[in-house]
Protein backbone atom coordinates (compact mmCIF):
# COMPACT_ATOMS: atom_id res chain seq x y z
CA UNK A 1 0.00 0.00 0.00
CA UNK A 2 2.81 2.41 0.93
CA UNK A 3 4.57 1.79 -2.39
CA UNK A 4 1.36 2.57 -4.28
CA UNK A 5 1.06 5.91 -2.46
CA UNK A 6 4.30 7.05 -4.10
CA UNK A 7 2.75 6.81 -7.58
CA UNK A 8 1.03 10.23 -7.51
CA UNK A 9 -2.34 8.75 -6.40
CA UNK A 10 -4.32 11.98 -6.85
CA UNK A 11 -4.29 15.15 -8.95
CA UNK A 12 -2.52 18.19 -7.50
CA UNK A 13 -2.91 21.90 -8.18
CA UNK A 14 -0.79 24.93 -7.30
CA UNK A 15 0.09 28.47 -8.29
CA UNK A 16 3.56 29.31 -9.55
CA UNK A 17 4.52 32.80 -8.37
CA UNK A 18 7.68 32.39 -10.41
CA UNK A 19 9.59 29.65 -12.19
CA UNK A 20 13.17 30.35 -13.23
CA UNK A 21 14.74 27.74 -15.48
CA UNK A 22 18.37 27.38 -16.50
CA UNK A 23 18.95 24.85 -19.28
CA UNK A 24 22.40 23.43 -19.91
CA UNK A 25 23.46 21.74 -23.16
CA UNK A 26 25.64 18.64 -22.78
CA UNK A 27 26.99 16.27 -25.47
CA UNK A 28 24.40 13.49 -25.56
CA UNK A 29 26.95 10.75 -24.87
CA UNK A 30 27.57 12.21 -21.42
CA UNK A 31 23.93 12.00 -20.29
CA UNK A 32 22.92 8.59 -21.63
CA UNK A 33 24.03 6.82 -18.43
CA UNK A 34 21.81 9.08 -16.27
CA UNK A 35 18.47 7.88 -17.67
CA UNK A 36 16.80 4.43 -17.63
CA UNK A 37 16.58 2.24 -20.74
CA UNK A 38 12.87 3.00 -21.24
CA UNK A 39 13.68 6.61 -22.05
CA UNK A 40 15.69 8.30 -24.78
CA UNK A 41 17.33 11.69 -24.67
CA UNK A 42 15.48 14.60 -26.23
CA UNK A 43 18.26 16.04 -28.37
CA UNK A 44 18.99 19.05 -30.55
CA UNK A 45 20.81 18.52 -33.86
CA UNK A 46 21.37 14.91 -32.73
CA UNK A 47 24.31 16.24 -30.74
CA UNK A 48 23.13 18.07 -27.64
CA UNK A 49 21.13 16.72 -24.71
CA UNK A 50 19.88 18.97 -21.92
CA UNK A 51 19.71 19.30 -18.15
CA UNK A 52 17.19 21.81 -16.77
CA UNK A 53 17.46 23.36 -13.31
CA UNK A 54 14.08 24.79 -12.32
CA UNK A 55 13.71 27.09 -9.31
CA UNK A 56 10.02 27.47 -8.51
CA UNK A 57 8.26 29.62 -5.92
CA UNK A 58 5.06 27.66 -5.34
CA UNK A 59 1.88 28.81 -3.58
CA UNK A 60 -1.19 26.90 -2.35
CA UNK A 61 -0.05 23.44 -3.47
CA UNK A 62 -2.82 20.99 -2.53
CA UNK A 63 -4.91 18.05 -3.69
CA UNK A 64 -7.01 19.23 -6.61
CA UNK A 65 -10.45 20.40 -5.52
CA UNK A 66 -9.55 21.13 -1.90
CA UNK A 67 -9.67 24.71 -0.47
CA UNK A 68 -6.64 26.98 -0.83
CA UNK A 69 -6.18 27.23 2.93
CA UNK A 70 -5.21 23.55 2.88
CA UNK A 71 -2.37 24.31 0.47
CA UNK A 72 1.32 24.78 1.19
CA UNK A 73 3.77 27.47 0.08
CA UNK A 74 7.36 26.44 -0.55
CA UNK A 75 10.33 26.79 -2.85
CA UNK A 76 11.31 23.91 -5.13
CA UNK A 77 14.50 23.21 -7.04
CA UNK A 78 14.33 20.43 -9.60
CA UNK A 79 17.22 18.98 -11.58
CA UNK A 80 15.91 17.18 -14.67
CA UNK A 81 16.95 15.71 -18.01
CA UNK A 82 14.93 16.34 -21.20
CA UNK A 83 13.73 12.96 -22.48
CA UNK A 84 11.25 11.16 -24.70
CA UNK A 85 9.17 8.05 -24.05
CA UNK A 86 7.10 5.89 -26.40
CA UNK A 87 4.01 4.70 -24.53
CA UNK A 88 2.08 1.44 -24.89
CA UNK A 89 -0.08 2.98 -27.64
CA UNK A 90 2.96 3.94 -29.67
CA UNK A 91 2.65 7.65 -28.95
CA UNK A 92 5.93 9.48 -28.43
CA UNK A 93 5.80 11.69 -25.35
CA UNK A 94 8.17 14.52 -24.55
CA UNK A 95 9.04 15.16 -20.93
CA UNK A 96 11.52 15.22 -18.07
CA UNK A 97 13.36 12.67 -15.94
CA UNK A 98 14.09 13.63 -12.32
CA UNK A 99 17.70 13.56 -11.12
CA UNK A 100 17.23 15.41 -7.83
CA UNK A 101 14.61 17.51 -6.00
CA UNK A 102 15.11 20.03 -3.18
CA UNK A 103 12.75 22.24 -1.17
CA UNK A 104 12.96 24.72 1.69
CA UNK A 105 9.97 23.07 3.42
CA UNK A 106 10.41 20.09 5.76
CA UNK A 107 6.67 19.43 5.41
CA UNK A 108 7.02 19.22 1.63
CA UNK A 109 10.03 16.92 1.96
CA UNK A 110 8.04 14.57 4.20
CA UNK A 111 4.85 14.57 2.14
CA UNK A 112 6.63 14.65 -1.20
CA UNK A 113 8.56 11.50 -0.32
CA UNK A 114 5.33 9.72 0.62
CA UNK A 115 3.44 10.54 -2.57
CA UNK A 116 6.23 10.78 -5.18
CA UNK A 117 9.48 9.12 -6.23
CA UNK A 118 11.26 12.47 -6.43
CA UNK A 119 13.45 11.89 -3.34
CA UNK A 120 13.14 15.36 -1.85
CA UNK A 121 15.77 16.78 0.48
CA UNK A 122 15.43 19.96 2.55
CA UNK A 123 17.72 22.91 1.96
CA UNK A 124 17.99 26.63 2.67
CA UNK A 125 16.85 29.19 0.08
CA UNK A 126 17.52 32.93 0.24
CA UNK A 127 15.62 35.15 -2.22
CA UNK A 128 16.07 38.75 -3.31
CA UNK A 129 13.32 39.58 -5.80
CA UNK A 130 12.34 42.92 -7.25
CA UNK A 131 10.95 44.34 -10.46
CA UNK A 132 14.21 44.05 -12.36
CA UNK A 133 16.55 41.63 -10.59
CA UNK A 134 16.40 38.21 -8.97
CA UNK A 135 19.03 36.64 -6.71
CA UNK A 136 18.78 33.13 -5.28
CA UNK A 137 21.34 31.48 -3.02
CA UNK A 138 21.69 28.36 -0.91
CA UNK A 139 24.58 27.60 1.43
CA UNK A 140 23.62 23.97 1.97
CA UNK A 141 23.09 23.18 -1.72
CA UNK A 142 25.92 25.48 -2.76
CA UNK A 143 24.27 27.37 -5.57
CA UNK A 144 23.69 30.98 -6.49
CA UNK A 145 22.22 32.88 -9.41
CA UNK A 146 21.86 36.55 -10.33
CA UNK A 147 19.59 37.39 -13.24
CA UNK A 148 17.95 40.47 -14.73
CA UNK A 149 14.48 40.92 -16.12
CA UNK A 150 14.44 43.45 -18.93
CA UNK A 151 12.24 44.46 -21.83
CA UNK A 152 15.31 45.04 -23.97
CA UNK A 153 16.43 42.39 -26.44
CA UNK A 154 18.69 39.86 -24.75
CA UNK A 155 21.42 37.87 -26.45
CA UNK A 156 21.52 34.12 -25.97
CA UNK A 157 24.23 32.89 -23.59
CA UNK A 158 27.69 32.65 -25.11
CA UNK A 159 28.25 29.21 -26.71
CA UNK A 160 24.54 28.34 -26.65
CA UNK A 161 23.80 25.78 -29.39
CA UNK A 162 20.63 27.67 -30.34
CA UNK A 163 20.54 30.26 -33.11
CA UNK A 164 17.69 32.27 -31.59
CA UNK A 165 15.24 32.40 -28.68
CA UNK A 166 12.55 30.65 -30.72
CA UNK A 167 14.74 27.54 -30.90
CA UNK A 168 15.69 27.96 -27.25
CA UNK A 169 12.05 27.97 -26.06
CA UNK A 170 11.66 24.33 -27.16
CA UNK A 171 13.96 23.48 -24.26
CA UNK A 172 12.66 25.97 -21.74
CA UNK A 173 10.69 23.48 -19.59
CA UNK A 174 8.65 22.31 -17.95
CA UNK A 175 7.51 19.81 -20.54
CA UNK A 176 4.09 18.11 -20.64
CA UNK A 177 5.21 14.92 -18.88
CA UNK A 178 7.48 13.69 -16.10
CA UNK A 179 8.63 10.06 -16.02
CA UNK A 180 9.76 7.70 -13.28
CA UNK A 181 10.94 4.12 -13.87
CA UNK A 182 10.77 1.21 -11.42
CA UNK A 183 13.47 -1.24 -12.45
CA UNK A 184 12.21 -3.99 -10.13
CA UNK A 185 8.68 -4.03 -11.58
CA UNK A 186 9.64 -2.70 -15.05
CA UNK A 187 6.92 -0.08 -14.81
CA UNK A 188 6.93 3.49 -16.06
CA UNK A 189 5.05 6.13 -14.08
CA UNK A 190 3.77 8.98 -16.24
CA UNK A 191 2.71 12.28 -14.67
CA UNK A 192 1.09 14.84 -16.95
CA UNK A 193 1.24 18.54 -16.16
CA UNK A 194 -1.48 20.99 -17.19
CA UNK A 195 -0.61 24.66 -17.69
CA UNK A 196 -2.24 27.77 -19.11
CA UNK A 197 -0.90 31.09 -20.38
CA UNK A 198 2.65 29.74 -20.42
CA UNK A 199 4.86 32.53 -21.79
CA UNK A 200 8.55 32.15 -20.88
CA UNK A 201 10.50 35.41 -20.86
CA UNK A 202 14.25 35.40 -21.52
CA UNK A 203 16.53 36.40 -18.64
CA UNK A 204 19.89 38.11 -18.71
CA UNK A 205 22.22 35.97 -16.60
CA UNK A 206 24.82 37.91 -14.62
CA UNK A 207 26.11 35.05 -12.49
CA UNK A 208 25.44 31.40 -11.72
CA UNK A 209 26.91 28.44 -9.88
CA UNK A 210 25.34 25.02 -9.21
CA UNK A 211 27.35 22.53 -7.19
CA UNK A 212 25.04 19.69 -8.28
CA UNK A 213 25.99 20.28 -11.91
CA UNK A 214 29.66 20.14 -10.95
CA UNK A 215 29.06 16.90 -9.04
CA UNK A 216 28.04 15.17 -12.27
CA UNK A 217 31.63 15.65 -13.48
CA UNK A 218 30.56 16.40 -17.03
CA UNK A 219 33.39 17.00 -19.44
CA UNK A 220 31.45 19.72 -21.20
CA UNK A 221 28.31 21.71 -20.42
CA UNK A 222 27.22 25.14 -21.60
CA UNK A 223 24.39 27.40 -20.51
CA UNK A 224 21.91 27.16 -23.39
CA UNK A 225 19.11 29.44 -22.17
CA UNK A 226 17.42 30.97 -19.14
CA UNK A 227 13.75 31.89 -18.80
CA UNK A 228 11.31 33.09 -16.17
CA UNK A 229 7.57 32.40 -16.03
CA UNK A 230 5.44 34.28 -13.49
CA UNK A 231 1.97 34.00 -11.93
CA UNK A 232 0.81 30.79 -13.57
CA UNK A 233 -1.78 28.24 -12.33
CA UNK A 234 -0.48 24.69 -12.68
CA UNK A 235 -1.84 21.17 -12.21
CA UNK A 236 -0.49 17.63 -12.18
CA UNK A 237 -2.83 14.82 -13.15
CA UNK A 238 -3.00 11.56 -11.26
CA UNK A 239 -0.06 9.34 -12.19
CA UNK A 240 -0.48 6.57 -14.78
CA UNK A 241 1.46 3.30 -14.62
CA UNK A 242 2.26 1.11 -17.58
CA UNK A 243 4.54 -1.88 -18.08
CA UNK A 244 7.64 -1.57 -20.21
CA UNK A 245 8.82 -4.61 -22.16
CORURVEN-V952782 format. One record per helix or strand of 3 or more residues. SS is the DSSP state (H for helix, E for strand). FROM is the first residue (numbers start at 1). LEN is the number of residues. If there is no record, write none. Layout:
SS/FROM/LEN + SS/FROM/LEN
//
This chain:
H/2/4 + E/12/16 + H/28/7 + E/48/16 + H/68/3 + E/72/15 + E/92/12 + H/106/10 + E/120/3 + E/126/4 + E/133/6 + E/143/6 + H/165/5 + E/177/6 + E/187/9 + E/204/7 + H/211/5 + E/222/15 + E/240/4
//
